[in-house]
Amino acid sequence: MDKEIWRKRLTYVRDQWCAYPAPEALPRTRKFWVVTGLITLAVICFCAFYILYMGGRHMAFQTNAEDFGIMDQSIWNTAHGNLLHDTICNILSDTNCVSPNGYVRFAIHFEPILFPISLLYYIWSDPRILFIIQTIIVALGAYPAYWLARLRLRNEWLAGAFALLYLIYPAQLQATTSDFHAVTLTASLLLFMLYFMYTRQTLWLFVFAILSMACKEDIPLVVMTIGLWSVILQRRWKSGFALTLLGLVWFVVATKEIMPYFSPTGHPLLIARYGGSAGSSSLVKDAFLHPLSFLHTYVFEYHHLAYIHAVLAPSGYIPRPHGGGIFYLPMLAPWVLILAIPSLAINLLSSNPQQYSGLFHYNAEVVPVIIFATIESLVVARWLTRHALSALAKRGVVLAQGSSHIGRFLPRVLTWVLLVGVIFSAVRSDYYFHGQLPFSIGFQWPQTSAHMDLAQHFMDMIPADASVSAQTKLVPHLSHRTSIYMFPYAADPQYLNNQSADKLADYVLLDVTGDIYPYFDAQAYTREAKKVLASGNYGVLAAQDGYMLLKRGLPAPHTLPTAGTGQSSDPASWLFDLPTSFCSNIYVSPQEVKNSLQVDFKQPGGEAMHLAGFEVGASSPFSRTNGYGTLTTYWRVEQASKQPLQVVTLLKGSNGQEYIASMDMPELAWCPTQIWKVGSIVRLASRTFNLQKSGIPNGLAQMSIALLPQVQTSSTIMDVQARLPLQILNAPRTVTTNQSTNTLQLMPITIVD
């Protein structure tokens, strides 16, 4: 008898909680169409906003060689009969720079969905079409989120809120706004797959499984997991096992046959992120033989835990008291959340920290699982509430005279409260953590400038069939060609294993004020650019406003003495006889000076540097974790300087100590103070800086500048005696001097986490 009772109980739990029988259809009432209309309006607004936003980012040179230039060149080459050919790579820190002749993209990722996407280039051969197709496909995922939630929660308005949650979910927005990647499409495609799996529409289930797997080589692992899930929880033996087998075969063929076949090394080019071909099996061995150490390294380590929090927290979480950890709402449905394990493992096990940063496109395929798990968590919460009330009633506990109404009303209220909490968590995460909503901290609509517009003039000078090495932000505007490289690849023979000069790019296009990636040290970038100039392989075809177009075979520019002492051994300090127009970007009219003032910095020879204005591009409070700032200074040139000088941006913390915020003014590396035109006003803009590694404490700080002879080490910069003394002639009361440190305090700024 006891066995029979337990069998019935287990059957009940299976049917009511875990198992997923064919859902009972819901009639499409007027409410259904009203909510569908509202979702359609939200989808249209989403598409319009992010298509314009991403197109604007491209025109404002905010897209990157990695990966937008890579994707665009591969697709453009495919449309022109050259199968997924690509030549863009990071020679400094990645493993895909195998040959200047390039490689087939299948050596890095298996993404056959790029073939039909390439047909769009016959309609409009512009890289912005990739943003259009990506945004539309991602936005359509709001519909299966709505349909799935409607069938599970049996309420149109609750379900509509899940469509909204999907559209604003931070991981999805990160993927949608992180250039273009085929895997980003899985945010929508996998949601369609989950919906058709739940509704047992086998044909459409396999259609979207194939479309999803065509987006990246690791998606078949997700499809396999979904197939097994369907077998266990839906008891769909044939379709579930067929889906699992399809995913397994696809994964093995893609990673063991197709990718090695196209790879020059015989292995997928990014396998080094997992320790190489041997390292992958070593990871599996460590997981079984040393599970505690494995978990500590790849799960419970601080940055990996922060990644898990960044992905799951927007779906709702409750911090446990006394630092005992965090409970995430999707954990109420672990049998659904388990579907995300393949994708999370791929990111957590990678040696590339970007994959477990919570940013970029790496979590697109996790979003559908989180949406499904959150839906199920509300189902579980409602079920638990009902059964708790029922248990209380059976024990004779009467909540009120209308307890039967409470039994129906309370679970609905709890469901709405939880869902509102989830929406709030998503919005809060978007607001604080690198959000991509219009009101998020740090969000800015892309703006073009006359300097950006000038770039097209230089690009028009490059023949369509010529090979080019360019900076990361310029590459996506030059990637409709057979050979395009990211500087310094193909510009310096040392990065081509010192092959003959004919392997070098025909042209090199640089913006010395632009993004320095793949370098993270401004001096290293400047040093490399000047080495290319001095190599004798290139001459200057055109130069203006900080842009420099070099052509192979032209006479190299002459080097100039540095500060009257001859040529320095450090290439970063070399000067070249460049066209006068090259430094035209540093000169501005008096009307362009911001926050006018008069401050003199005295040089040892008696000359003075005259600060005429400044502009701080940083908000207060300033976040140490994701805040970014700039400083622009304006200098009135009354006499030539006899030595190169350096501007340093400092922050005096609440503890009284000084911290370096930035000492990177790119114009000074190419247009030093001794060549400034007398009678002009010079604008110097720092590169964007952050305080993540500064160590400055929270609290009120003073942003200041100091002027000193050009030096190489930060220890010399912090030497107060090396700084030029200063005197204020005219300035607002908020601008003061600190004579003990020879700094000019520009404005107070509050530092926060």
C-alpha positions in Angstrom: 0.0 0.0 0.0 2.8 2.4 0.9 4.5 1.8 -2.4 1.3 2.5 -4.3 0.8 5.8 -2.4 4.4 6.9 -3.2 4.0 5.9 -6.8 0.9 8.1 -7.0 2.7 10.9 -5.3 5.6 10.7 -7.7 3.3 10.6 -10.6 1.5 13.6 -9.3 4.7 15.6 -8.9 5.9 14.5 -12.4 2.6 15.6 -14.0 2.1 18.8 -12.0 5.6 20.1 -11.5 8.4 18.7 -13.6 6.9 16.9 -16.6 5.7 18.8 -19.6 2.7 17.2 -21.2 1.1 18.7 -24.3 -0.1 22.1 -23.2 -3.8 22.9 -23.1 -4.6 25.5 -25.9 -5.7 28.9 -24.9 -8.3 30.8 -27.0 -7.1 33.9 -28.8 -9.3 36.4 -27.2 -9.4 40.2 -27.7 -6.9 40.5 -24.8 -4.5 38.2 -26.7 -4.6 40.5 -29.7 -4.3 43.7 -27.6 -1.1 42.3 -25.9 0.2 41.1 -29.2 -0.3 44.5 -30.7 1.6 46.1 -27.8 4.4 43.7 -28.2 4.6 44.4 -31.9 4.8 48.1 -31.1 7.7 47.4 -28.7 9.4 45.2 -31.3 9.1 48.0 -33.9 10.5 50.6 -31.4 13.3 48.2 -30.5 14.2 47.7 -34.2 14.0 51.4 -35.1 16.1 52.5 -32.1 18.9 49.9 -32.3 19.2 49.9 -36.1 19.6 53.7 -36.0 21.9 53.4 -33.0 24.2 50.7 -34.5 24.2 52.4 -37.9 25.2 55.6 -36.1 28.0 53.9 -34.3 29.4 52.6 -37.5 29.3 56.1 -39.1 30.9 57.5 -36.0 33.8 55.0 -36.2 32.7 53.1 -33.1 32.7 49.6 -34.7 35.8 47.4 -34.6 38.0 45.3 -36.7 37.3 42.5 -34.2 34.7 41.4 -34.9 32.7 43.6 -37.2 35.4 44.0 -39.8 36.0 40.3 -39.7 32.4 39.5 -40.2 31.9 42.0 -42.9 34.9 41.0 -44.9 34.0 37.3 -44.6 30.5 37.9 -45.8 31.5 40.3 -48.6 34.1 37.9 -49.9 31.5 35.1 -49.9 29.1 37.2 -51.9 32.0 37.7 -54.4 32.8 34.0 -54.7 35.6 33.8 -52.2 34.3 31.5 -49.5 34.3 33.2 -46.1 37.8 34.6 -46.7 39.3 36.7 -44.0 42.6 38.4 -43.3 41.9 40.4 -40.2 43.5 39.3 -37.0 45.2 40.4 -33.8 48.9 39.8 -34.2 49.7 40.7 -30.6 47.6 38.4 -28.5 45.5 36.0 -30.6 46.2 32.9 -32.5 44.5 33.4 -35.9 47.3 35.4 -37.6 48.6 32.4 -39.6 49.4 34.0 -42.9 49.0 37.4 -44.7 47.1 35.5 -47.3 44.3 35.0 -44.7 42.2 32.0 -43.8 38.7 30.7 -44.2 36.4 31.8 -41.3 35.5 28.1 -40.7 38.9 27.8 -39.1 37.7 29.9 -36.3 33.9 29.4 -36.1 31.5 27.2 -38.0 28.7 29.6 -39.0 27.0 28.3 -42.2 24.2 30.8 -41.6 26.5 33.4 -43.1 25.9 31.9 -46.5 22.2 33.1 -46.8 23.1 36.3 -45.0 25.7 37.0 -47.7 22.9 37.2 -50.3 21.8 40.4 -48.6 24.9 42.1 -50.1 23.3 41.7 -53.5 20.5 44.0 -52.2 22.7 46.5 -50.4 26.4 46.1 -50.2 26.9 48.0 -47.0 28.0 46.6 -43.6 25.1 48.3 -41.9 22.8 45.8 -43.4 24.2 43.3 -40.9 22.9 45.5 -38.1 19.4 45.5 -39.7 19.1 41.7 -40.0 20.6 41.1 -36.6 18.3 43.6 -34.8 15.2 42.3 -36.5 15.9 38.7 -35.8 16.8 39.3 -32.2 13.7 41.5 -31.7 11.4 38.7 -33.0 12.4 36.7 -30.0 9.8 38.7 -28.0 7.0 36.7 -29.6 8.1 33.2 -28.5 8.9 34.6 -25.0 5.2 35.8 -25.0 3.7 32.6 -26.4 5.7 30.4 -24.0 4.9 32.5 -20.9 1.2 32.7 -21.9 0.9 28.9 -22.1 2.8 28.4 -18.8 1.2 31.2 -16.8 -2.2 31.2 -18.5 -2.3 35.0 -18.5 -1.7 37.4 -21.4 -0.6 40.4 -19.3 2.0 38.3 -17.4 3.2 36.8 -20.6 3.5 40.2 -22.2 5.8 41.3 -19.4 8.1 38.5 -20.4 8.3 39.8 -23.9 9.4 43.1 -22.4 11.9 41.4 -20.1 13.4 39.7 -23.2 13.8 43.0 -25.0 15.5 44.8 -22.1 17.5 41.9 -20.8 21.1 43.1 -20.3 22.8 40.1 -21.8 20.6 40.3 -24.9 21.3 44.0 -25.3 25.0 43.5 -24.9 25.0 41.0 -27.7 22.8 43.1 -30.0 25.0 46.2 -29.6 28.3 44.3 -29.7 28.9 44.8 -33.5 27.6 41.8 -35.5 27.9 38.1 -34.6 26.0 35.2 -36.0 25.7 33.7 -32.5 23.7 36.8 -31.4 20.8 35.5 -33.6 20.4 32.5 -31.2 18.9 34.8 -28.6 15.8 34.6 -30.7 16.2 31.4 -32.6 16.6 29.2 -29.5 13.6 30.8 -27.9 11.5 29.8 -31.0 13.0 26.3 -30.6 12.1 26.1 -26.9 8.5 27.2 -27.7 8.1 24.7 -30.5 9.6 22.0 -28.2 7.1 22.8 -25.5 4.1 22.9 -27.9 5.4 19.6 -29.6 5.5 21.1 -33.1 8.2 18.8 -34.3 8.8 20.2 -37.8 9.4 23.7 -36.6 11.4 22.5 -33.7 13.9 20.9 -36.1 13.8 24.0 -38.4 14.9 26.3 -35.6 17.3 23.8 -34.2 19.1 23.7 -37.5 19.0 27.5 -37.8 20.4 27.8 -34.3 23.2 25.3 -34.9 24.2 27.1 -38.0 25.1 30.2 -35.9 28.1 28.7 -34.1 29.9 25.4 -33.6 29.0 25.1 -29.9 25.3 25.6 -30.2 24.8 21.9 -31.1 25.7 21.2 -27.4 22.8 23.3 -26.4 20.5 21.5 -28.9 21.7 18.2 -27.5 20.9 19.3 -24.0 17.4 20.4 -25.2 16.9 17.0 -26.9 17.7 15.1 -23.8 15.6 17.4 -21.7 12.6 16.7 -24.1 13.2 12.9 -23.7 13.3 13.1 -19.9 10.6 15.7 -19.1 8.4 15.4 -22.1 8.9 11.7 -22.8 9.3 12.5 -26.5 11.6 9.6 -27.3 11.8 9.8 -31.0 12.1 13.6 -31.5 14.2 14.0 -28.4 16.7 11.4 -29.3 16.7 12.5 -32.9 17.5 16.1 -31.8 20.3 14.8 -29.5 21.8 12.7 -32.3 21.6 15.6 -34.7 23.3 17.9 -32.3 26.0 15.4 -31.5 26.8 14.6 -35.2 26.8 18.3 -36.1 29.2 19.2 -33.2 31.6 16.3 -34.0 31.6 17.0 -37.8 32.0 20.8 -37.2 34.8 20.6 -34.7 36.6 17.5 -35.7 36.3 17.6 -39.5 35.3 20.9 -41.0 37.1 23.4 -38.8 40.4 21.4 -38.8 40.1 21.0 -42.5 40.0 24.7 -43.1 42.6 25.6 -40.4 46.2 26.0 -41.5 47.3 24.5 -38.2 45.0 21.4 -38.4 43.1 22.6 -35.3 40.4 25.3 -34.7 42.4 28.5 -34.5 40.8 29.5 -31.1 41.3 26.2 -29.4 44.3 27.8 -27.5 41.7 29.5 -25.3 41.1 26.1 -23.8 44.7 25.0 -23.6 45.0 23.7 -27.2 43.7 20.4 -28.5 45.4 18.5 -25.7 44.3 21.1 -23.1 40.6 20.5 -23.8 40.9 16.9 -22.8 43.0 18.0 -19.8 40.1 20.2 -18.6 37.7 17.2 -18.7 40.2 15.1 -16.8 40.7 17.8 -14.1 37.0 18.1 -13.7 36.7 14.4 -12.8 40.0 13.8 -10.9 40.1 17.1 -9.1 36.5 18.4 -8.9 37.0 20.8 -5.9 40.1 22.4 -7.4 38.4 22.6 -10.8 35.3 24.3 -9.3 37.4 26.7 -7.3 39.4 27.7 -10.4 36.6 28.0 -12.9 33.4 28.7 -10.9 34.1 30.0 -7.4 37.0 32.3 -8.4 36.0 36.0 -7.9 35.8 37.0 -11.6 33.9 33.9 -12.6 31.4 34.3 -9.8 31.0 38.0 -10.8 30.2 36.7 -14.3 27.5 34.4 -13.1 26.0 37.2 -11.1 26.1 39.6 -14.1 24.2 37.0 -16.3 21.6 35.8 -13.7 21.1 38.9 -11.5 18.8 40.7 -14.0 16.3 37.9 -13.7 15.8 38.6 -10.0 17.9 37.8 -7.0 17.9 37.9 -3.2 21.2 38.5 -1.4 21.5 36.2 1.6 22.2 37.9 4.9 25.8 38.0 6.4 27.4 37.4 3.0 26.1 33.9 2.7 25.6 34.1 -1.1 22.9 35.0 -3.4 19.7 33.2 -4.5 18.6 33.8 -8.1 15.0 33.4 -9.0 15.6 31.0 -12.0 17.1 28.6 -9.4 13.5 27.7 -8.5 13.5 25.8 -11.8 16.9 24.1 -11.9 15.7 21.5 -14.4 15.3 24.4 -16.9 18.4 26.4 -15.9 20.5 23.3 -16.5 20.0 23.9 -20.3 22.4 26.8 -19.9 25.3 24.7 -18.6 27.0 24.1 -22.0 27.1 27.8 -22.9 28.1 28.9 -19.4 30.9 26.2 -19.3 32.3 27.4 -22.6 32.6 30.9 -21.2 33.8 29.9 -17.7 36.5 27.6 -19.0 38.0 30.0 -21.5 41.3 31.8 -21.0 39.8 34.9 -22.7 38.5 37.1 -19.8 36.1 38.8 -22.2 34.0 35.6 -22.3 33.3 35.7 -18.6 33.0 39.5 -18.3 29.2 39.5 -18.7 29.7 41.8 -21.7 29.8 41.5 -25.5 28.0 38.7 -27.4 29.1 35.7 -25.5 25.9 35.2 -23.6 23.3 35.5 -26.4 22.5 31.8 -26.3 22.1 31.9 -22.5 19.3 34.5 -22.6 16.5 32.1 -23.9 17.2 29.6 -21.1 17.1 32.3 -18.5 13.8 33.6 -19.9 12.3 30.1 -19.8 13.7 29.4 -16.3 12.3 32.6 -15.0 8.9 31.7 -16.4 9.0 28.3 -14.7 10.2 29.9 -11.5 6.9 31.9 -11.4 5.0 28.8 -12.1 6.7 27.0 -9.2 6.3 30.0 -6.9 2.6 30.1 -7.7 2.3 26.3 -7.2 4.1 26.4 -3.9 1.8 29.2 -2.6 -1.3 27.4 -3.6 -0.2 24.1 -2.0 1.0 26.0 1.2 -2.5 27.6 1.5 -4.1 24.2 0.9 -2.0 22.6 3.5 -2.9 25.3 6.0 -6.6 24.9 5.2 -6.3 21.1 5.8 -4.7 21.8 9.2 -7.7 23.9 10.1 -5.9 27.2 9.8 -8.5 29.8 8.7 -6.8 32.9 7.3 -10.0 34.9 7.0 -13.7 34.5 6.3 -13.0 34.7 2.6 -10.1 32.3 2.7 -11.2 30.6 -0.5 -10.8 34.0 -2.3 -7.4 34.4 -0.6 -6.4 31.0 -2.0 -7.1 32.3 -5.5 -5.9 35.9 -5.0 -2.6 35.5 -3.1 -0.8 33.3 -5.7 -1.7 35.9 -8.4 -0.4 38.8 -6.3 2.8 36.9 -5.5 3.3 36.2 -9.2 2.9 39.8 -10.1 5.2 41.0 -7.3 7.9 38.6 -8.4 7.6 39.6 -12.0 7.7 43.3 -11.2 10.8 42.5 -9.1 12.4 40.8 -12.2 11.7 43.8 -14.4 13.1 46.1 -11.8 16.3 43.9 -11.5 16.7 44.0 -15.3 16.3 47.7 -15.5 18.6 48.3 -12.6 21.3 46.1 -14.1 20.9 47.9 -17.4 21.3 51.2 -15.6 24.5 50.4 -13.7 26.3 47.7 -15.6 27.4 49.0 -19.0 23.8 49.3 -20.0 22.6 49.8 -23.5 19.3 51.5 -22.7 19.0 55.2 -23.4 18.9 56.1 -19.7 21.8 53.8 -18.7 24.9 55.3 -17.1 27.4 56.1 -19.8 25.1 55.6 -22.7 25.7 58.1 -25.5 24.1 58.5 -28.9 26.9 58.3 -31.4 28.1 61.6 -32.8 30.1 62.3 -35.9 32.6 65.2 -36.3 34.5 67.0 -39.0 37.5 64.9 -38.1 35.5 61.7 -38.7 34.1 63.0 -41.9 37.7 63.6 -43.2 38.5 59.9 -42.9 36.4 59.2 -46.1 38.7 61.5 -48.0 41.7 59.3 -47.2 39.8 56.0 -47.8 38.8 57.3 -51.2 42.5 57.6 -52.2 43.0 53.8 -51.7 42.3 51.6 -54.8 39.6 49.0 -54.2 41.9 46.1 -55.0 44.8 47.3 -52.8 45.7 45.6 -49.5 45.5 47.9 -46.4 46.7 47.8 -42.8 44.6 50.1 -40.7 43.5 50.9 -37.1 40.7 48.9 -35.6 38.1 51.6 -36.0 39.0 52.2 -39.6 39.1 48.6 -40.7 35.2 48.1 -40.9 35.1 51.0 -43.4 37.7 49.3 -45.6 36.8 45.7 -45.3 35.1 45.3 -48.7 38.3 44.0 -50.2 40.3 40.8 -50.4 43.1 41.9 -48.1 42.5 44.2 -45.1 44.7 43.9 -41.9 44.5 45.4 -38.5 47.6 47.5 -37.7 50.4 46.6 -37.0 49.8 43.3 -39.0 51.3 43.5 -42.6 52.8 46.9 -41.8 55.9 45.8 -40.0 58.0 42.9 -41.4 58.6 41.5 -37.9 55.0 40.4 -37.7 55.3 38.6 -41.0 58.3 36.5 -39.8 60.5 39.0 -41.6 59.2 37.9 -45.0 60.0 40.0 -48.1 58.6 43.5 -48.4 56.1 42.4 -51.1 54.1 40.6 -48.4 53.5 44.0 -46.7 50.2 45.9 -47.2 50.1 48.3 -50.1 48.8 51.1 -47.9 48.7 51.9 -44.2 46.0 54.2 -42.9 46.4 55.6 -39.3 44.6 58.1 -37.2 47.1 58.9 -34.5 44.3 60.3 -32.3 42.2 57.2 -32.7 41.8 53.9 -30.9 45.1 52.1 -30.3 43.8 48.5 -30.0 45.3 45.9 -30.1 47.8 47.9 -28.0 46.8 48.8 -24.5 49.8 51.0 -24.0 49.7 54.3 -25.9 53.5 54.5 -26.0 53.8 51.1 -27.5 51.3 52.0 -30.2 53.2 55.3 -31.0 56.5 53.5 -31.0 55.2 50.9 -33.6 53.7 53.6 -35.8 56.9 55.6 -35.8 59.0 52.4 -36.5 56.9 51.8 -39.6 57.5 55.4 -40.7 61.3 55.0 -40.2 61.5 51.5 -41.8 61.9 52.8 -45.3 59.1 50.6 -46.6 56.5 53.4 -46.7 56.3 57.1 -47.6 53.6 59.6 -46.8 51.0 59.9 -49.5 48.7 62.2 -47.6 48.5 63.6 -44.0 46.0 65.9 -42.4 44.3 66.4 -39.1 46.0 63.5 -37.4 45.4 61.1 -40.3 48.3 59.5 -42.1 48.1 57.5 -45.4 51.3 55.7 -46.2 52.0 54.0 -49.5 54.5 51.2 -50.0 57.4 52.2 -52.3 57.3 56.0 -51.7 60.3 57.7 -50.2 60.3 57.5 -46.4 60.0 60.8 -44.4 63.1 62.3 -42.9 63.6 62.1 -39.2 64.3 65.3 -37.2 66.6 66.0 -34.2 64.8 65.7 -30.9 65.1 68.7 -28.6 68.4 69.7 -30.2 70.2 66.5 -29.0 70.0 64.3 -32.1 67.9 61.2 -32.6 66.7 59.4 -29.5 67.1 55.7 -29.2 63.4 55.4 -28.3 61.2 55.4 -31.4 58.3 56.9 -29.4 60.2 60.2 -29.1 61.2 60.4 -32.8 60.1 63.3 -34.9 59.5 63.3 -38.7 59.4 65.8 -41.4 55.6 65.5 -42.0 53.3 67.8 -44.0 52.3 70.8 -41.9 48.6 69.8 -42.4 49.2 66.7 -40.4 49.0 68.7 -37.1 46.1 70.8 -38.3 43.8 69.0 -35.8 45.5 70.7 -32.8 44.8 74.3 -33.8 41.4 75.9 -32.9 39.9 79.4 -33.0 39.5 81.5 -29.8 35.8 80.9 -30.0 36.2 77.2 -29.5 38.0 77.6 -26.1 35.9 76.2 -23.2 36.0 77.6 -19.7 38.4 80.4 -20.5 41.1 81.3 -18.0 44.7 82.5 -17.8 47.3 80.3 -16.1 51.0 80.5 -16.7 53.4 77.5 -16.3 57.0 78.7 -16.1 59.7 76.8 -18.0 63.4 76.8 -16.8 64.6 79.0 -19.7 62.1 81.8 -18.8 59.5 80.9 -21.3 55.9 80.3 -20.2 53.2 78.0 -21.3 49.8 79.7 -21.2 46.7 77.6 -20.3 43.7 79.4 -21.9 40.9 76.9 -21.1 39.8 73.4 -20.2 36.9 71.0 -20.5 36.4 67.9 -18.3 34.5 65.1 -20.0 33.5 63.2 -16.8 30.4 63.2 -14.7 30.3 63.5 -10.9 29.8 61.0 -9.2 32.5 59.1 -11.2 32.3 55.3 -11.1 35.6 53.5 -10.6 34.2 50.3 -12.2 32.6 51.6 -15.3 33.1 55.4 -15.4 35.0 56.9 -18.3 36.4 60.4 -18.7 38.4 62.8 -20.8 40.3 66.0 -20.3 40.8 68.7 -22.9 43.1 71.6 -22.4 43.6 74.8 -24.6 47.0 76.5 -24.8 47.8 80.0 -26.2 51.2 79.9 -27.9 53.1 83.2 -27.6 56.6 81.8 -28.1 58.2 78.6 -29.2 59.0 76.0 -26.6 62.6 74.8 -26.5 61.7 71.4 -25.1 58.9 68.9 -25.4 56.4 69.0 -22.5 53.9 66.6 -21.1 50.4 67.2 -19.6 49.4 64.8 -16.8 45.9 64.5 -15.4 45.9 63.8 -11.7 43.3 63.1 -9.0 44.0 64.0 -5.4 42.0 61.5 -3.4 40.0 61.9 -0.2 43.1 60.4 1.6 45.3 63.3 0.4 47.3 61.2 -2.0 47.8 61.8 -5.8 46.7 59.3 -8.4 47.4 59.4 -12.1 44.2 59.5 -14.1 45.8 59.9 -17.6 49.1 61.0 -19.2 48.1 60.1 -22.7 47.7 63.1 -24.9 48.2 61.6 -28.4 48.8 65.0 -30.1 51.9 65.6 -28.0 53.5 62.4 -29.3 53.3 63.7 -32.9 53.0 67.4 -32.6 55.2 68.3 -29.6 55.3 71.7 -28.0 58.5 72.9 -29.7 56.8 72.8 -33.2 53.6 74.7 -32.2 52.9 77.7 -34.3 53.4 81.0 -32.5 50.2 83.0 -32.2 47.9 80.0 -32.3 45.7 78.2 -29.8 46.4 74.5 -29.4 43.8 72.0 -28.2 45.1 68.8 -26.5 42.5 66.1 -25.8 43.4 63.0 -23.6 42.3 59.6 -24.7 39.4 58.2 -22.7 40.5 57.1 -19.3 39.0 55.1 -16.4 40.0 54.5 -12.8 39.6 50.8 -12.6 43.3 50.2 -11.7 44.0 53.6 -10.1 43.5 52.5 -6.5 41.9 55.8 -5.6 39.4 55.6 -2.6 35.8 56.6 -2.7 34.9 60.1 -1.7 35.6 63.7 -2.8 38.6 64.1 -5.1 40.2 67.0 -7.0 40.9 66.7 -10.7 44.1 68.5 -11.5 46.8 68.9 -14.1 50.5 69.2 -14.0 53.0 70.2 -16.7 56.5 68.8 -16.9 59.2 67.9 -19.4 58.4 64.8 -21.4 59.5 61.7 -19.3 59.1 58.0 -19.5 58.4 56.7 -16.0 55.5 57.4 -13.7 58.0 57.8 -10.8 59.4 60.9 -12.4 55.9 62.2 -13.1 55.1 62.0 -9.4 58.3 64.0 -8.6 56.9 67.4 -7.6 60.3 69.1 -8.3 60.1 68.1 -11.9 56.8 69.8 -12.5 56.7 73.4 -13.8 55.6 76.0 -11.3 52.4 77.9 -12.2 50.6 81.1 -11.5 46.9 81.9 -11.9 46.3 85.3 -13.7 42.6 84.9 -14.2 40.3 81.9 -13.4 37.0 81.0 -11.8 37.0 80.6 -8.0 36.6 76.8 -8.4 40.0 76.6 -10.2 42.9 76.9 -7.7 46.6 76.1 -7.4 48.4 73.7 -5.1 51.8 75.2 -4.8 53.2 72.4 -2.7 52.5 69.9 -5.6 52.7 72.3 -8.6 49.2 71.3 -9.8 46.3 73.2 -11.0 43.0 72.0 -9.4 40.3 72.2 -12.0 37.2 70.7 -10.3 36.0 68.5 -7.5 34.7 65.1 -8.5 33.1 62.4 -6.3 34.5 58.9 -6.7 32.1 56.0 -6.2 32.2 52.2 -6.8 
